[in-house]
Amino acid sequence: MVKLEPIGYLRSSHREVPNHWSISDLEGELVINPEYAEGLSSIRVGDLIVVIFEFHKSPPFTADKLKQKPPHRDHKKGVFSICSPKRPNPLGLSVVEVLEIERNVITVSGIDMLDGTPILDIKPHITS
């Protein structure tokens, strides 16, 4: 059995967010639980980081969501070829830019998550 526990949450004043991080310039704060703060020690301002999170407001997944029409398309596509929050496992991934770090709070730009979104993991953004 897979069991994931959040390492923190997103704090944001934005009520609406873009559908994808690649078109977002919104800022927010990743508030990481204090017991994990030391794990942030090598993250620097200007870094791009990958945030893995839970779509905590998504409804339970049903088979009728296997094909969905994205808002920017004119036809349905398979759920695994789109970024919809309506998924069998409600996991999201965003690449954000680090603007500031203070203790256990990382201020970032490029959010597409809602206030209170559970953060499951942070990874470095690596390009070849």
Secondary structure, 3 states (H helix, E strand, C coil): CCCCCCCEEEECCCCCCCCCHHHCCCEEEEEECHHHHHHHCCCCCCCEEEEEEECCCCCCCCHHHCEECCCCCCCCEEHHHCCCCCCCCCEEEEEEEEEEEECCEEEEECCCCCCCCEEEEEEECCCC
